[in-house]
């Protein structure tokens, strides 16, 4: 079972992603956060295997939260979810410690394969 923390400022989006993942075998949503600060706090408390992190949120953004989370919990895997398919976002995510990057518009095709690659130790 892969324990997942979903971080996005849109509660409807968090619910859709969570509902989709729990309908698949092997995934459990252990928490949700609406910004980077809340995500770090929850990750420290819940110790997820995987964090699905939005890039742009109010408060601390996903890139800064990724870097802080990786500093404090180096073993956690983080996949950035973004509506922006921009090279500079992908590179910034990689530099800050994200293991994967999925564009929200292609999540139906890309999310599960990216999760499997990241959980198997590959960087996407």
C-alpha positions as CSV (number, residue, x, y, z in Angstrom):
1,X,0.0,0.0,0.0
2,X,1.3,3.4,-1.0
3,X,0.4,6.1,1.5
4,X,-0.2,9.4,-0.2
5,X,-0.5,13.1,0.9
6,X,-2.3,15.3,-1.7
7,X,-1.4,19.0,-1.7
8,X,-3.4,21.4,-3.8
9,X,-5.3,24.7,-3.0
10,X,-8.4,23.4,-4.8
11,X,-10.4,21.0,-2.5
12,X,-12.4,19.7,-5.5
13,X,-9.2,18.7,-7.3
14,X,-7.8,17.0,-4.2
15,X,-11.1,15.0,-3.9
16,X,-11.0,14.0,-7.5
17,X,-7.4,12.8,-7.4
18,X,-8.0,11.0,-4.1
19,X,-11.2,9.3,-5.3
20,X,-9.4,8.2,-8.5
21,X,-6.4,6.8,-6.6
22,X,-8.4,4.9,-4.0
23,X,-10.4,3.3,-6.8
24,X,-7.1,1.7,-7.9
25,X,-5.5,-1.1,-5.9
26,X,-2.6,-0.2,-3.7
27,X,-3.2,3.4,-2.8
28,X,-4.4,5.1,0.4
29,X,-4.9,8.8,0.9
30,X,-3.6,9.6,4.4
31,X,-4.0,13.4,4.3
32,X,-4.7,16.5,2.3
33,X,-3.2,20.0,2.5
34,X,-4.1,23.3,0.9
35,X,-0.6,24.9,1.0
36,X,3.0,24.2,1.5
37,X,3.2,25.0,5.2
38,X,0.3,22.7,6.0
39,X,1.9,20.0,3.7
40,X,5.1,20.0,5.6
41,X,3.4,19.8,9.0
42,X,1.2,16.9,7.8
43,X,4.1,15.1,6.2
44,X,6.1,15.3,9.4
45,X,3.1,13.9,11.4
46,X,1.9,11.3,8.8
47,X,5.1,10.1,7.2
48,X,3.6,9.5,3.7
49,X,5.4,7.4,1.1
50,X,4.4,9.9,-1.6
51,X,3.3,13.5,-1.8
52,X,1.4,14.8,-4.8
53,X,2.3,18.6,-4.8
54,X,0.7,21.4,-6.7
55,X,3.2,24.0,-7.9
56,X,1.2,27.2,-7.5
57,X,-0.7,27.7,-4.2
58,X,-1.3,30.6,-1.8
59,X,1.1,30.8,1.1
60,X,4.2,28.6,0.5
61,X,4.3,27.4,-3.1
62,X,4.9,23.8,-4.0
63,X,8.5,24.2,-5.1
64,X,9.6,25.8,-1.8
65,X,7.6,23.2,0.1
66,X,9.2,20.4,-1.9
67,X,12.7,21.6,-1.0
68,X,11.8,22.0,2.7
69,X,10.1,18.7,2.8
70,X,13.0,16.9,1.2
71,X,15.4,18.6,3.7
72,X,13.3,17.3,6.6
73,X,12.1,14.0,5.2
74,X,14.7,12.9,2.6
75,X,13.1,9.5,2.0
76,X,9.7,11.0,0.9
77,X,8.9,10.8,-2.8
78,X,7.3,13.9,-4.3
79,X,5.6,14.3,-7.6
80,X,4.7,17.8,-8.8
81,X,1.3,18.3,-10.3
82,X,0.9,21.4,-12.4
83,X,-1.3,22.8,-15.1
84,X,1.8,24.3,-16.6
85,X,3.9,22.2,-19.0
86,X,7.0,24.5,-18.7
87,X,10.6,23.4,-18.8
88,X,11.6,25.9,-16.1
89,X,9.0,24.5,-13.7
90,X,10.2,21.0,-14.4
91,X,13.8,21.9,-13.8
92,X,13.0,23.9,-10.7
93,X,11.1,20.9,-9.3
94,X,14.0,18.5,-10.1
95,X,16.5,20.8,-8.4
96,X,14.4,21.1,-5.3
97,X,14.1,17.3,-5.0
98,X,10.9,16.3,-6.8
99,X,11.1,12.8,-8.4
100,X,8.4,13.4,-10.9
101,X,6.3,16.0,-12.7
102,X,2.8,15.5,-14.1
103,X,0.8,18.0,-16.1
104,X,-2.8,18.0,-14.8
105,X,-4.3,17.9,-18.3
106,X,-2.5,14.6,-18.9
107,X,-3.1,13.0,-15.5
108,X,-5.4,10.3,-16.8
109,X,-2.6,8.9,-18.9
110,X,0.5,9.9,-16.9
111,X,-0.3,9.8,-13.1
112,X,-0.3,6.1,-12.4
113,X,2.8,5.3,-14.6
114,X,4.7,8.2,-13.0
115,X,3.8,7.0,-9.5
116,X,5.0,3.5,-10.3
117,X,8.3,4.8,-11.8
118,X,8.9,7.1,-8.8
119,X,8.1,4.4,-6.2
120,X,10.5,2.1,-8.1
121,X,13.3,4.6,-7.6
122,X,13.3,6.2,-11.0
123,X,13.2,10.0,-11.6
124,X,10.6,11.0,-14.1
